Amino acid sequence: MNETINSSEIQDFVVAFEQRYARVWVSHERKTIICELLADYIPIEDFKLTFGQIGEIVKAGDFEKFIFDKRSLRAFHQPTMEWYFIFWKKEMLEYGVKTHRKILPAEKWFEKMVQIAKDQILQTYPDNIIDQLDIRYCDTIEQAIEI
């Protein structure tokens, strides 16, 4: 499996679950969940199952921040991003998760694809919740935890 996160970066976190496509850590003290993707592509049904599990953790706890480490991705799938952005984030906001930090792959084309897809989603869903969220892109887990 892909080992992109250093143990020193997540010393306050415990593994909540790990599966083929993702490893998820939580820190109740920091009110933060980290999801590290472990594969270069995640089929949408597996993605939804993983994020359903994360959603159950959110509902059972008192979390405010979600860190999404996508550095392992090498493929971009618009329907998955749309579901995550419009439906999952909206539901998690209802449970108090309004701070989102994202770590993208280093490839510049990926960042460009994210921006294009985000613009399309915002046009398609004008009643979105983006103005209620604090979304920032980070380079490292440490930076994502701190800001």
CORQUI-V140726 format. One record per residue. RES is the residue in one letter. PHI is phi as a letter, one per 30 degrees, with the letter a starting at -180 (* if undefined). Layout:
BEGIN
RES,PHI  RES,PHI
END
This chain:
BEGIN
M,*  N,d  E,c  T,c  I,c  N,d  S,d  S,d  E,d  I,b  Q,d  D,d  F,c  V,b  V,d  A,d  F,a  E,b  Q,b  R,e  Y,c  A,a  R,b  V,b  W,c  V,b  S,b  H,d  E,d  R,d  K,h  T,b  I,b  I,c  C,c  E,c  L,d  L,c  A,b  D,d  Y,a  I,b  P,e  I,e  E,d  D,d  F,d  K,d  L,d  T,d  F,d  G,d  Q,d  I,d  G,e  E,d  I,d  V,e  K,d  A,d  G,c  D,b  F,c  E,b  K,b  F,b  I,c  F,c  D,c  K,c  R,e  S,d  L,d  R,b  A,b  F,c  H,b  Q,e  P,d  T,d  M,d  E,d  W,e  Y,e  F,d  I,d  F,c  W,d  K,d  K,d  E,d  M,d  L,d  E,d  Y,c  G,j  V,d  K,c  T,c  H,b  R,b  K,b  I,b  L,c  P,e  A,d  E,d  K,d  W,d  F,d  E,e  K,d  M,d  V,d  Q,d  I,d  A,d  K,d  D,d  Q,d  I,d  L,d  Q,d  T,d  Y,c  P,d  D,c  N,d  I,c  I,e  D,d  Q,c  L,c  D,c  I,c  R,b  Y,c  C,b  D,c  T,b  I,d  E,e  Q,d  A,d  I,d  E,d  I,c
END
